[in-house]
């Protein structure tokens, strides 16, 4: 394989990788906040609220992210007066998609805490909400950090799908360079190696945290 293309293309691919990380961080933050709120809402045991949340989680997890991207990027603007760029559409879609998985992670973490913790907090006069936020949630967060980091690894890879709505991240950058040079294979391989470097680094961090915790 001719490797003379590396010096010219590597800066462009790294710029695409920065965009990938930007999408991951912003969308991941959206998913974390929204998913945590949903997970907490489920802990209150309100039947109608749990039913709505269950429908939300099942719909998001049961439909492809690719289809969700097309609906939010092109479908919703076509039937409403909402106008937003494709980058915003990608962030919203990946963030909402992630929130469904984070909600299940948080729910499992909350349920893993011994019920005596809640009973002790309530016996001290704390209302349910305060006990959940100040006593249960801090303990649950420690237990869900490893699966949350695994969710971030998934987001790094899933962010490549925003290329279908013309967001120029790592995969789209490799595709554009390949179409210009008529040699897509080496650039796609380089993009795959950059993805691999990012996910392996985060996987190592996750493994270290799991051993420490």
Long-range contacts (C-beta under 8 A, 24 or more apart in sequence): 1-186, 2-186, 3-186, 5-181, 5-183, 5-186, 5-187, 6-190, 9-177, 9-187, 9-190, 10-190, 12-173, 12-177, 13-170, 13-173, 13-174, 13-177, 13-187, 13-190, 13-191, 13-194, 14-194, 15-173, 16-168, 16-169, 16-170, 16-171, 16-172, 16-173, 16-174, 16-191, 17-169, 17-170, 17-194, 17-198, 19-167, 19-168, 19-169, 19-170, 19-173, 20-156, 20-159, 20-160, 20-169, 20-170, 20-195, 20-198, 21-156, 21-198, 23-90, 23-91, 23-94, 23-159, 23-162, 23-167, 23-169, 24-152, 24-155, 24-156, 24-159, 26-91, 26-95, 27-90, 27-91, 27-94, 27-95, 27-98, 27-155, 27-159, 28-95, 28-98, 28-151, 28-152, 28-155, 29-95, 30-91, 30-92, 30-94, 30-95, 30-96, 30-98, 30-99, 31-94, 31-95, 31-96, 31-97, 31-98, 31-99, 31-101, 31-102, 31-151, 31-155, 32-98, 32-99, 32-102, 32-148, 34-95, 34-96, 34-99, 34-102, 34-103, 35-98, 35-99, 35-100, 35-101, 35-102, 35-103, 35-105, 35-106, 36-102, 36-103, 36-106, 38-99, 38-100, 38-102, 38-103, 38-106, 39-102, 39-103, 39-104, 39-105, 39-106, 39-107, 39-109, 39-110, 40-106, 40-110, 40-132, 40-133, 40-137, 42-103, 42-107, 43-107, 43-110, 43-132, 43-136, 44-128, 44-129, 53-103, 56-100, 57-100, 57-103, 57-104, 60-96, 60-97, 60-99, 60-100, 61-100, 61-101, 65-93, 65-94, 65-97, 65-158, 65-161, 66-161, 66-164, 68-93, 68-96, 68-97, 69-93, 69-161, 69-162, 69-164, 69-165, 70-164, 70-165, 73-165, 74-165, 86-162, 86-165, 86-166, 86-167, 87-162, 87-167, 89-165, 90-159, 90-162, 90-165, 90-167, 93-162, 94-155, 94-158, 94-159, 94-162, 97-158, 98-151, 98-155, 101-151, 101-154, 102-148, 102-151, 105-144, 105-147, 105-148, 105-151, 106-140, 106-144, 108-144, 109-140, 109-141, 109-143, 109-144, 110-136, 110-137, 110-140, 112-140, 112-143, 113-139, 113-140, 113-143, 142-213, 143-213, 145-209, 145-213, 146-206, 146-209, 146-210, 146-213, 149-202, 149-205, 149-206, 149-209, 150-206, 152-202, 153-199, 153-202, 153-203, 153-206, 156-195, 156-198, 156-199, 156-202, 157-195, 157-199, 160-195, 170-194, 170-195
